[in-house]
């Protein structure tokens, strides 16, 4: 699914670099080297990051040739970033042998500074910014209106719960944008691909929300069965948020360091040429969140959680039929002012 999202964004990234990325000016203003420095934030360990970065580099090389056939192609340095717990050994073992760039790993949260001031020219992040830096404390506070008892997310919760998630996301984005504003040179570019909530759509209508609702049901089935305690379930919440385009526009404008060059909702499923089955979607969901469940409940519940959720496939399929079935990924191009 994430590869499909990257494929949908591929041509738009090419267009953004061709139209908005001024390589010559960025290199001429650099006092350190004749190199373009690129960072992929939230790279994980799979090949998706290499595919996305190859597209970025090829687009930049094409831009150089189109501007002036005598212009020397700059060297490229790519920084692959993720949390320190990321398996960088696996990542770098998989590096393409014929890569046209110098590679480095940068461990750490992108909700903080990672690079020297004005050292980057291009930043890319795909399917990573939906993760919150932390969960709102009110979700587990029994005296709060945002106490999320009996639920694991905000999509089917009262407004106070959704507001708590939105407030945390806004704080995270402010920190993120301020950090990138320090790190990206003036005129540099940032491209973000984020799961989002289209205008006029309720959070509960998203396909991802349908899945989380059924996983939620399964968790509390396991409470009834005695597999986990009610207190454990009530203190668990998924740490992710899907912003709307309107929210993102306001957050970027409030921050003031970047101009919005392009923003649109895309549909990664348009790039998938095989049937998407319910078991495959459940497996995709569990693979993405297994570490979150394991950290809270322990690894021994994972198989039961998966099997019980799989047993709800017919119900999930029925809910999917009435869920929102169009684009839910936000493609955003920002330029450092």
Secondary structure, DSSP 8 states (H G I E B T S, - for coil): -HHHHHHHHHHHHHHHHHHH--HHHHHHT-SS-SEEEEEEET--SSTHHHHHHHHHHHHHHHHHHHH-TTS---EEEEEEEE-TTS-HHHHHHT--TT-SSEEEEEES-TTS--S-TT-EEEEEEES-TTB-SS--GGGG-TTSTT--TT-SSSTTS-HHHHHHHHHHHHHHHHHHHHHHHHHEEEEEEEEEEEEB--TT--GGGSHHHHHHHHHHHHHHHHHHHTSS-HHHHHT----B--B-HHHHHHHHHHH-SEEEEEEEEE-GGGG--S---HHHHHHHHHHHHHHHHHHHH-GGGHHHHHHHHHTTHHHHHHHHHTS--S--EEEEEEEE-
